[in-house]
Amino acid sequence: MRDATTRTDTKSWWKEPFRLVQTNLRQPDALYDQRALARETREFGATALLYNIGGIFAFYPTELELQAVNPMMKGDALGDAVEAAHAEGLALVGRFDMSKATRLAYDAHPEWFVHNAAGEALEYNGTYQACVNGDWYQDYAFRIMDEALGRYDVDGVFFNMFGYTNFDYSGRYFGICTCDRCRDRFKQMYGHALPEVENFTDPAYADYLEFQDRTALELRAKVYDHLHKIAPKVAMTGHRGKSDLIRMEVQRAVHRPQPEWPHQSGEQARWARAYAPHKNASSTSANFVDFAWRFHAETAAYHTLRMAQQLANGMTLDLYLLGVMDQDDKRPMAGVQELFQWHAGVEDAYRDLGSGARVGLYHSLKTNRYGRRDAGGEDVIKAAFFGTGAGFRGYFRALYEERIPFDFVLDEAVEGRTEGPGGFEALAGYDAIVMPGVTCLSDEEAAVLDAWVDQGGVLLITGETGQLDARGLRRDAPALASLPVEGPFTVREDMKGAYLRVSPDEMPLPDSRLVMLDGRFWEAKLRDGAETCMTLLPPQRFGPPELCFPDEESDAPGAVTRAHGKGKVVWLPWMPEVQYYRDSLPSHRTIMTDLITRHIPGAPAVLQGAGAVELTVQHQAGPGKSLVHVVNYGGQRNNLYEEAPALHGLRLGLRNAAGDTVTCLRSGKTLPLGAADGDGLR
């Protein structure tokens, strides 16, 4: 294993494949031997230690009157930690939590903090939630930064809980902040009052979602610019908006709706790569089960599955502990340490990687926010960061389970609002893009997508993709000019008891002539040159048994394909991805993936053999190497994560691979590459 003490330039920690341990410190942890903590962190295999600086409580002797000093600290814990970390060759990343303050600040300036419509402050265990627009965030936080970073030679900073919060730690809903600063700023930006409820029954709610995003990103940019003015060599973590590296978090929540979604890490890694492909990124794996049980650890198998997804999709390693390395529940520590130490020995293979995937899954922040606006009422998708809807995750699962390497394509990237290639260039590397129920499209997005198809891309869309504008309002005509159908669109709302008829030459479903159909189904006029497959068998009687036979047929197609320029668009006028997420029927998965792969060249890698695995491909452009990951999900059964059983009999084929051998990073073995077959696989 490479010894972390060989790293003398701790300021460049974030430019390499780092291994970070976050210690969310409690007040008594300031008394822990900082030299021992740094040594334990290095021996664990880490290259960086995340340590408290201040905000709620200062872990150094602050002179600022409104920042509380850790009452259990003796001396200068932060100063000792910086010195100890650097002596061990570790970077010290400071943790600021400006999201709250103690009663010292609240009593002096209650107007800086969140208050709901009833005038109540958002208080929890003697701490008060700061308002993004108030001067604790907008002014006093900068005084804390000036003091701490003026005294201590830290190598990076992390800001906790950056943004709007309307729940407390116990999950109690509090309501939006209606402080004077929020009311005035919202009125100035949008010309009307704040919403009274957080759903689309209130006409101001759509503006409020945008307001939250705009003001939080403006504050992040303000913090980033100030940091680099006072400490130019200190790296700042973040995600959307200005940052030097992307850092996120993956954790369990015991009350999260089932079924379990084990792909959080893969989602976040794909998003990070799509948002800023040139940046290093990590998603810290929370060691505890949930906030209420911060001292009961996850299993080692859960951590390693999370981290395997991250490595397979361009992230590096990151572990989040409450407290120091000496945990009461040490069960996962040995397994995670083994992974950290292994990564230290092979980290050169993880430098400067880019994705080799040729299929993109469209991630629409707009659809997350505004996709239910047209429906009105309280059934809305909140301003979630990820595409957590059943449709998005249904297609995610289908691609993963069919072992099709894929990336995310972000709506923000297509509009040129990320740090990666924008516009047409955001799509240029893909043979196919899947848009599952992406209802909200801007005119700019639609024009780029149409141009990409015209130049040879294959676009698969489902349901009413592109029927709403960027803010969720119904369009007069679909956004995409490349659609294989034209309006007006009609929708059948209830397909309970319906099917699609499938003939053997239409789909690789040799023993099935019917496929279950549920949900909604759309019909529209075919454009000239459109081709169809499958037909609708409308809802049938399903009781009593004597009457269960078809008495109504239809020629409405189950899929429509049409050339547009050099490319093609495939429209599924139903949403098999939603059904697949719910029902996990293999026939739906087959339809969803076959309609992509039949139109594009073969994948860069193919894996044959039984087992629940994820296949990804990454490239190192400099040395011309490829990195293939096979992530084993065999130990996961819903929300149970145990050690995955070994898989045997798998055959990996690489398309157009150069050289005569491959190196297995986990075993260290070198294996020969076979001769290419007729499909270019070796």
C-alpha positions in Angstrom: 0.0 0.0 0.0 1.2 3.5 -0.8 2.0 5.3 2.4 0.0 8.5 2.7 3.0 10.2 4.4 4.7 10.4 0.9 2.2 13.1 0.1 3.9 16.3 1.2 1.8 18.7 -0.9 -1.5 18.5 1.1 -2.9 21.4 -0.9 -3.4 19.3 -4.0 -5.2 16.4 -2.2 -8.4 17.1 -4.1 -6.8 16.8 -7.6 -6.0 13.2 -7.0 -8.1 10.0 -6.3 -8.4 10.9 -2.7 -9.7 8.8 0.3 -11.5 11.0 2.8 -12.7 10.2 6.3 -15.2 12.7 7.7 -15.4 13.0 11.5 -18.5 14.8 12.5 -17.2 15.7 15.9 -19.3 15.9 19.1 -18.3 18.4 21.8 -16.3 15.8 23.9 -14.3 14.7 20.8 -12.3 17.9 21.1 -10.6 16.1 24.0 -9.5 13.2 21.9 -5.8 12.9 21.2 -5.5 14.6 17.9 -2.2 12.9 17.1 -3.8 9.5 17.6 -6.8 10.5 15.4 -4.5 11.6 12.6 -2.4 8.4 12.9 -5.5 6.2 12.9 -6.9 7.9 9.9 -3.6 7.5 7.9 -3.4 3.8 8.9 -7.0 3.3 7.8 -5.8 4.2 4.3 -7.1 7.8 4.0 -5.4 10.7 2.4 -7.6 13.4 4.0 -9.3 14.0 7.3 -12.4 16.2 7.6 -12.5 18.0 11.0 -14.8 20.5 12.6 -13.9 24.2 12.4 -16.9 26.2 13.4 -20.2 27.8 12.8 -22.5 26.3 15.4 -19.6 25.7 17.8 -16.0 26.7 17.2 -13.4 24.0 17.7 -10.8 26.7 18.2 -10.7 29.7 20.6 -12.8 32.1 18.6 -12.9 35.8 19.4 -16.2 36.4 17.6 -18.9 37.1 20.2 -21.8 35.4 18.4 -20.0 32.1 17.6 -20.2 29.8 20.6 -17.0 28.0 21.6 -17.2 24.3 22.2 -17.7 24.3 26.0 -15.8 21.0 26.5 -12.7 22.0 24.6 -9.4 22.6 26.4 -6.8 24.5 24.4 -7.1 24.5 20.6 -8.5 21.3 19.1 -8.4 22.6 15.5 -4.9 23.8 15.8 -3.7 20.5 17.2 -5.6 18.6 14.5 -4.1 20.6 11.6 -0.6 20.0 13.0 -1.2 16.3 13.6 -2.7 15.7 10.2 0.1 17.4 8.3 2.7 15.5 10.3 1.0 12.3 9.1 0.9 13.5 5.5 -2.9 14.0 5.6 -4.8 16.9 4.2 -7.0 18.6 6.8 -10.4 19.6 5.4 -12.3 21.9 7.7 -16.1 21.5 8.3 -18.1 24.7 8.7 -21.8 24.4 9.7 -23.3 27.8 9.1 -26.8 26.3 8.8 -27.5 27.0 12.5 -26.3 29.0 15.5 -26.8 28.9 19.3 -28.9 31.3 21.4 -25.9 33.7 21.5 -26.6 34.7 18.0 -30.3 34.2 18.0 -30.9 36.5 21.0 -28.7 39.2 19.4 -30.3 38.9 16.0 -33.5 36.8 15.7 -34.1 38.4 12.3 -31.2 36.4 10.9 -33.0 33.1 11.4 -35.9 31.0 9.9 -39.4 31.9 11.1 -42.6 30.4 9.8 -45.9 32.1 9.1 -46.8 31.8 12.8 -43.6 33.6 13.8 -42.0 30.6 15.3 -38.3 30.0 15.1 -37.0 26.7 13.7 -35.2 25.6 16.9 -33.8 22.1 17.7 -31.8 21.3 20.9 -30.9 24.9 21.5 -29.8 25.6 17.9 -31.6 27.9 15.5 -31.9 27.4 11.7 -30.3 30.2 9.7 -32.2 31.8 6.8 -30.3 31.7 3.5 -31.2 35.4 3.1 -30.4 36.5 6.6 -27.2 38.0 7.8 -25.9 35.0 9.8 -25.4 33.4 6.3 -24.9 36.6 4.3 -22.5 38.4 6.6 -21.5 36.8 9.9 -20.5 33.5 8.2 -17.9 35.4 6.3 -16.4 36.8 9.5 -16.1 33.3 10.9 -14.4 32.2 7.7 -12.0 35.2 7.8 -11.0 34.4 11.4 -10.6 30.7 11.1 -8.9 30.6 7.7 -6.7 33.5 8.7 -5.3 31.4 11.6 -5.2 27.8 10.4 -3.4 26.2 7.4 -6.3 24.0 6.3 -6.3 22.3 2.9 -10.0 22.3 2.1 -13.4 23.4 3.4 -16.8 21.7 3.5 -20.0 23.6 4.3 -22.8 21.5 5.9 -26.5 21.7 5.1 -26.2 24.6 2.6 -29.7 25.8 1.7 -33.3 25.9 2.7 -34.6 23.6 5.5 -38.3 23.3 6.5 -38.0 20.1 8.7 -36.2 19.5 11.9 -34.0 16.5 12.8 -37.1 14.6 14.1 -38.8 15.1 10.7 -41.4 17.6 11.9 -42.6 19.9 9.1 -42.1 23.5 10.0 -43.2 25.5 6.9 -41.3 27.9 4.7 -39.4 30.9 6.1 -41.5 34.1 6.0 -38.9 36.4 7.6 -38.8 40.0 6.4 -35.7 39.3 4.3 -37.4 36.4 2.5 -40.6 38.3 1.9 -38.8 41.4 0.6 -36.4 39.5 -1.6 -39.1 37.3 -3.1 -41.4 40.3 -3.7 -38.5 42.1 -5.4 -37.7 39.2 -7.7 -41.2 38.0 -8.6 -43.5 40.9 -7.8 -45.9 39.1 -5.5 -46.1 37.5 -2.0 -44.6 34.2 -0.9 -46.7 31.1 -1.2 -48.8 30.1 1.7 -48.6 26.4 1.0 -45.8 24.3 -0.6 -47.7 22.8 -3.6 -49.0 23.9 -6.9 -52.5 24.8 -5.6 -50.7 28.1 -4.7 -49.9 30.1 -7.8 -46.7 31.4 -6.2 -45.2 28.0 -5.5 -43.5 27.5 -8.9 -41.7 30.9 -8.4 -40.7 29.9 -4.9 -39.0 26.7 -6.1 -37.0 28.8 -8.5 -36.4 31.4 -5.7 -34.9 28.8 -3.4 -32.6 27.6 -6.2 -31.4 31.0 -7.3 -30.7 32.4 -3.9 -28.9 29.3 -2.6 -26.7 29.2 -5.7 -26.0 32.9 -5.3 -24.9 32.4 -1.7 -22.7 29.4 -2.6 -21.0 31.5 -5.3 -20.5 34.4 -2.8 -18.9 32.0 -0.3 -16.7 30.4 -3.0 -15.4 33.7 -4.3 -14.7 35.0 -0.8 -12.9 31.8 0.1 -10.6 32.1 -2.8 -9.9 35.7 -2.1 -8.7 35.0 1.4 -7.3 31.5 0.9 -6.6 30.9 -2.8 -5.1 27.4 -2.3 -7.9 26.0 -0.2 -10.3 23.8 -2.0 -14.1 24.0 -1.5 -16.4 21.1 -1.8 -19.9 21.4 -3.3 -22.3 20.1 -5.9 -24.4 22.4 -8.1 -22.8 25.8 -8.4 -19.3 26.9 -7.7 -16.8 24.4 -6.1 -13.4 22.9 -6.7 -14.7 19.3 -6.3 -18.1 17.7 -5.9 -19.0 16.0 -2.6 -22.3 14.5 -1.8 -23.7 12.0 0.7 -25.4 8.6 0.6 -27.3 7.3 3.6 -30.2 5.1 4.7 -33.4 6.5 6.2 -35.4 3.8 8.0 -38.8 5.5 7.1 -37.9 5.9 3.4 -40.6 4.2 1.3 -39.9 0.6 0.2 -38.8 -1.0 -2.0 -35.2 -0.3 -1.2 -33.3 1.6 -3.8 -29.7 0.3 -3.6 -28.4 2.6 -6.4 -28.1 5.9 -4.6 -24.3 5.9 -5.0 -24.5 5.1 -8.7 -27.1 7.9 -9.2 -24.9 10.4 -7.5 -21.7 9.4 -9.2 -23.4 9.6 -12.7 -24.8 13.0 -11.8 -21.5 14.3 -10.7 -19.7 13.1 -13.8 -22.4 14.7 -16.0 -22.3 18.0 -14.2 -18.6 18.5 -14.0 -16.7 15.7 -15.8 -13.3 17.4 -15.1 -13.7 17.5 -11.3 -12.9 14.8 -8.7 -16.0 13.8 -6.8 -17.1 11.7 -3.9 -20.2 10.7 -2.0 -19.6 10.2 1.6 -21.0 6.9 2.9 -22.8 7.5 6.2 -21.6 5.0 8.7 -24.8 5.0 10.8 -28.2 3.6 10.0 -30.2 6.8 10.5 -30.0 10.1 12.3 -31.8 8.8 15.4 -29.4 5.9 15.6 -26.1 7.5 14.8 -24.0 4.9 16.7 -25.4 1.8 15.0 -23.3 1.1 12.0 -24.3 -0.1 8.5 -22.8 -3.4 7.4 -19.5 -3.5 5.7 -21.2 -5.0 2.7 -23.5 -2.0 2.4 -20.5 0.4 2.5 -18.5 -1.6 0.0 -21.5 -1.9 -2.4 -22.0 1.9 -2.2 -18.3 2.5 -2.8 -18.0 0.0 -5.6 -20.8 1.9 -7.5 -18.9 5.1 -6.9 -15.6 3.8 -8.2 -17.3 2.2 -11.1 -18.9 5.5 -12.2 -16.0 8.0 -11.6 -16.1 8.9 -7.9 -13.5 8.2 -5.3 -13.8 7.0 -1.6 -15.3 8.8 1.3 -16.5 7.6 4.7 -18.6 9.6 7.2 -18.4 8.9 10.9 -20.1 10.5 13.8 -17.3 11.0 16.2 -13.7 9.8 15.8 -12.2 6.6 14.4 -12.7 4.8 17.7 -16.4 3.8 17.2 -18.6 1.9 19.6 -19.8 -0.2 16.6 -16.7 -1.2 14.7 -18.3 -4.0 12.6 -17.9 -2.4 9.1 -14.5 -0.7 9.8 -12.3 -3.6 8.8 -14.1 -4.1 5.5 -14.0 -0.4 4.5 -10.3 -0.2 5.6 -9.5 -3.1 3.3 -11.1 -1.3 0.4 -9.3 2.0 1.2 -6.0 0.3 1.5 -6.5 -1.6 -1.8 -7.5 1.6 -3.6 -4.2 3.2 -2.3 -2.2 0.6 -4.1 -4.1 0.9 -7.4 -5.0 4.6 -7.4 -3.1 5.3 -10.6 -5.7 3.3 -12.5 -8.3 5.8 -11.2 -6.7 9.0 -12.4 -8.2 11.1 -15.2 -11.0 8.8 -16.1 -13.8 9.5 -18.5 -16.9 7.4 -19.2 -17.0 4.9 -22.0 -20.8 4.6 -22.0 -22.6 5.2 -25.3 -26.1 5.4 -23.8 -27.4 8.4 -21.8 -30.3 8.4 -19.4 -31.9 11.9 -19.3 -32.0 13.5 -15.9 -34.4 16.5 -15.9 -34.2 18.8 -12.9 -37.2 20.7 -14.4 -39.4 17.7 -14.5 -38.5 16.9 -10.9 -39.6 20.3 -9.9 -42.5 21.2 -12.2 -43.6 17.9 -13.7 -46.8 17.7 -11.8 -47.7 21.4 -12.0 -50.1 20.8 -14.9 -52.0 18.3 -12.7 -52.4 20.8 -9.9 -53.3 19.8 -6.4 -51.0 18.5 -3.7 -49.6 15.5 -5.6 -46.4 17.1 -6.6 -42.8 16.1 -7.0 -40.9 18.3 -4.6 -37.7 20.1 -5.6 -35.7 16.9 -5.4 -32.1 16.9 -6.5 -32.4 13.5 -8.3 -34.8 11.9 -10.7 -36.4 9.8 -7.9 -39.6 9.1 -9.8 -40.6 5.6 -10.6 -40.1 6.1 -14.3 -36.6 7.4 -14.1 -35.6 4.6 -11.7 -37.4 2.0 -13.7 -35.3 2.8 -16.7 -32.2 3.0 -14.5 -32.9 -0.5 -13.3 -33.6 -1.8 -16.8 -30.3 -0.5 -18.2 -28.3 -1.7 -15.2 -29.9 -5.2 -15.2 -29.3 -5.6 -18.9 -25.7 -4.7 -18.3 -25.8 -1.7 -20.6 -23.2 0.9 -19.5 -24.9 4.3 -19.3 -24.4 7.8 -18.1 -26.7 10.6 -17.1 -27.4 13.4 -19.5 -28.5 16.6 -17.6 -31.1 19.1 -18.8 -28.9 21.7 -17.3 -25.9 20.6 -19.4 -28.0 20.7 -22.6 -28.8 24.3 -21.7 -25.2 25.1 -21.0 -25.7 25.6 -17.3 -23.2 23.1 -15.9 -19.4 22.9 -15.9 -19.1 20.2 -18.6 -19.7 20.5 -22.3 -23.0 22.3 -23.1 -25.6 22.2 -25.9 -24.9 19.8 -28.7 -21.6 18.8 -27.2 -23.3 17.4 -24.1 -25.0 14.8 -26.3 -22.2 14.3 -28.9 -20.6 11.2 -27.3 -23.8 9.1 -27.2 -25.4 6.7 -29.7 -28.7 6.7 -27.8 -30.5 8.8 -25.2 -33.5 7.7 -23.2 -36.0 10.2 -21.9 -38.5 8.4 -19.6 -41.5 10.7 -19.0 -39.5 13.9 -19.3 -42.5 16.1 -19.4 -40.8 19.4 -19.0 -38.6 20.6 -21.8 -37.4 24.1 -22.7 -37.4 25.3 -26.3 -33.6 25.4 -26.1 -33.4 21.8 -24.9 -35.8 20.6 -27.7 -33.8 22.3 -30.4 -30.5 20.7 -29.3 -32.1 17.3 -29.0 -33.7 17.6 -32.5 -30.3 18.6 -33.9 -28.6 15.7 -32.2 -31.1 13.2 -33.7 -30.7 14.9 -37.1 -27.0 14.1 -36.9 -27.5 10.4 -36.2 -28.6 10.0 -32.6 -31.3 7.6 -31.5 -33.8 9.1 -29.0 -36.2 7.0 -27.1 -39.0 8.8 -25.3 -42.0 7.6 -23.3 -45.4 9.0 -22.4 -45.9 12.7 -22.8 -42.3 13.7 -22.9 -42.0 17.3 -24.0 -45.6 18.1 -23.6 -45.0 20.8 -20.9 -42.7 23.8 -21.0 -39.8 24.5 -18.7 -42.0 25.6 -15.9 -44.5 22.8 -16.2 -47.3 24.5 -18.1 -49.1 22.7 -20.9 -47.8 23.4 -24.4 -49.9 24.0 -27.5 -47.7 21.6 -29.4 -45.0 19.1 -28.4 -41.5 20.6 -27.9 -39.7 18.1 -30.1 -40.0 18.5 -33.8 -38.5 15.1 -34.4 -41.4 13.2 -32.9 -42.7 10.4 -35.1 -46.3 11.5 -34.4 -48.2 14.7 -34.4 -51.0 16.1 -32.3 -53.6 16.4 -31.1 -52.8 13.8 -28.5 -55.5 11.8 -26.7 -55.0 9.9 -23.5 -56.7 6.9 -22.1 -56.4 7.3 -18.4 -57.0 3.8 -17.1 -55.4 0.8 -18.7 -56.3 -1.7 -16.0 -56.8 -5.0 -17.7 -55.1 -3.9 -21.0 -52.3 -5.6 -22.9 -50.0 -5.1 -25.9 -50.2 -7.7 -28.6 -46.7 -8.8 -29.6 -45.8 -10.9 -32.7 -42.6 -13.0 -32.7 -40.8 -10.8 -35.2 -41.5 -7.6 -33.2 -39.8 -8.4 -29.9 -37.4 -11.1 -28.5 -40.2 -12.5 -26.4 -40.6 -16.0 -28.0 -43.1 -17.5 -25.6 -45.3 -14.5 -25.1 -48.0 -12.9 -27.4 -49.2 -10.5 -24.7 -47.6 -7.9 -22.5 -49.3 -6.4 -19.4 -50.2 -2.8 -19.8 -51.3 -0.5 -16.9 -51.4 3.3 -16.3 -52.1 5.7 -19.1 -51.8 5.3 -22.9 -51.5 8.0 -25.5 -52.6 8.1 -29.1 -51.7 10.5 -31.9 -51.6 10.6 -35.7 -48.6 8.9 -37.3 -46.3 11.0 -39.4 -45.3 9.9 -42.9 -42.6 7.2 -42.8 -43.4 6.1 -39.2 -43.1 2.4 -38.4 -45.0 0.7 -35.6 -44.8 -2.5 -33.6 -47.1 -4.1 -31.0 -50.8 -3.1 -30.8 -53.1 -2.2 -28.0 -55.5 -4.7 -26.6 -57.8 -2.3 -24.7 -58.9 -3.1 -21.1 -60.6 -6.5 -21.0 -63.1 -8.0 -18.6 -61.3 -9.8 -15.8 -64.2 -11.5 -14.0 -65.9 -13.8 -13.7 -63.7 -16.3 -15.5 -66.4 -17.2 -18.0 -66.3 -13.7 -19.5 -62.5 -13.3 -19.6 -62.0 -13.2 -23.4 -61.2 -10.3 -25.8 -64.3 -8.5 -27.2 -62.5 -5.3 -28.3 -59.4 -4.9 -30.5 -57.4 -1.9 -31.5 -54.7 -1.0 -34.0 -53.1 1.7 -31.8 -49.4 1.0 -31.8 -47.3 0.2 -28.7 -44.2 1.7 -30.2 -43.6 4.2 -33.1 -40.2 4.7 -34.8 -39.4 7.3 -37.5 -36.2 8.5 -39.1 -35.3 12.2 -38.5 -32.3 13.2 -40.6 -29.6 10.6 -40.0 -31.1 9.5 -36.7 -34.3 8.0 -35.3 -36.9 8.7 -32.6 -38.7 5.9 -30.8 -41.9 6.8 -29.0 -43.5 4.5 -26.5 -47.1 5.9 -25.9 -47.2 4.3 -22.5 -44.7 4.1 -19.6 -43.2 0.6 -19.2 -40.5 2.1 -17.0 -43.1 2.9 -14.3 -44.6 -0.6 -14.5 -41.1 -2.1 -14.4 -40.2 -0.2 -11.3 -43.4 -1.5 -9.6 -43.7 -5.0 -11.0 -40.2 -6.1 -12.2 -41.6 -8.1 -15.2 -38.7 -9.1 -17.5 -40.9 -8.6 -20.6 -41.1 -4.9 -19.9 -37.3 -4.7 -19.4 -36.8 -6.5 -22.7 -39.0 -4.1 -24.6 -37.4 -1.0 -23.0 -33.9 -2.1 -23.8 -34.4 -3.8 -27.1 -35.9 -0.7 -28.7 -32.6 1.0 -27.9 -30.0 -1.6 -28.7 -31.5 -2.7 -32.1 -30.7 0.8 -33.5 -27.2 1.4 -32.2 -23.7 -0.2 -32.4 -22.7 -2.8 -29.9 -21.7 -1.8 -26.3 -18.0 -1.3 -25.5 -18.2 -4.3 -23.2 -20.4 -7.3 -22.9 -20.8 -9.6 -19.8 -22.3 -13.0 -20.1 -23.4 -15.3 -17.3 -25.8 -15.3 -14.4 -25.7 -12.8 -11.5 -27.0 -9.5 -10.3 -24.1 -7.2 -11.5 -23.5 -3.7 -12.9 -21.1 -3.3 -15.8 -19.4 0.0 -16.5 -16.6 1.1 -18.8 -14.2 4.0 -18.2 -11.2 5.3 -20.3 -7.9 6.9 -19.5 -7.2 9.0 -22.6 -3.5 9.6 -21.8 -2.2 6.0 -21.6 -5.1 4.8 -23.8 -6.3 2.3 -21.2 -9.8 1.2 -20.3 -11.1 0.3 -16.9 -14.0 -2.1 -16.6 -15.9 -2.7 -13.4 -18.2 -5.5 -12.5 -20.1 -4.6 -9.4 -21.7 -7.6 -7.5 -25.1 -6.9 -6.0 -25.6 -10.5 -5.0 -25.6 -9.7 -1.3 -28.4 -7.2 -1.5 -32.0 -8.4 -0.9 -34.3 -5.4 -0.6 -32.8 -3.5 2.5 -30.6 -6.4 3.6 -26.9 -6.0 2.7 -24.7 -9.0 3.3 -21.4 -10.1 1.8 -21.9 -10.9 -1.9 -21.4 -14.5 -2.9 -18.6 -15.1 -5.5 -19.9 -15.4 -9.0 -18.5 -18.0 -11.4 -18.7 -18.7 -15.1 -18.9 -15.0 -16.2 -17.4 -14.1 -19.6 -16.3 -10.6 -20.3 -16.0 -9.4 -23.9 -14.3 -6.1 -24.8 -15.0 -4.5 -28.1 -12.0 -3.2 -30.2 -9.6 -3.8 -27.3 -5.9 -3.3 -28.0 -3.0 -5.4 -26.6 -2.8 -9.0 -25.6 -3.6 -9.0 -21.9 -5.8 -7.4 -19.2 -4.9 -6.8 -15.5 -7.4 -7.7 -12.8 -7.0 -5.0 -10.2 -8.6 -6.8 -7.3 -6.6 -10.1 -7.7 -3.5 -8.6 -9.3 -3.6 -11.3 -12.0 -2.8 -10.8 -15.7 -5.1 -12.6 -18.1 -4.8 -13.1 -21.9 -7.2 -11.5 -24.3 -8.7 -13.8 -26.8 -9.0 -13.3 -30.6 -11.8 -11.0 -31.8 -15.0 -12.6 -32.8 -17.2 -11.5 -35.7 -18.7 -8.8 -33.6 -15.4 -7.2 -32.6 -15.4 -8.7 -29.1 -12.3 -10.1 -27.5 
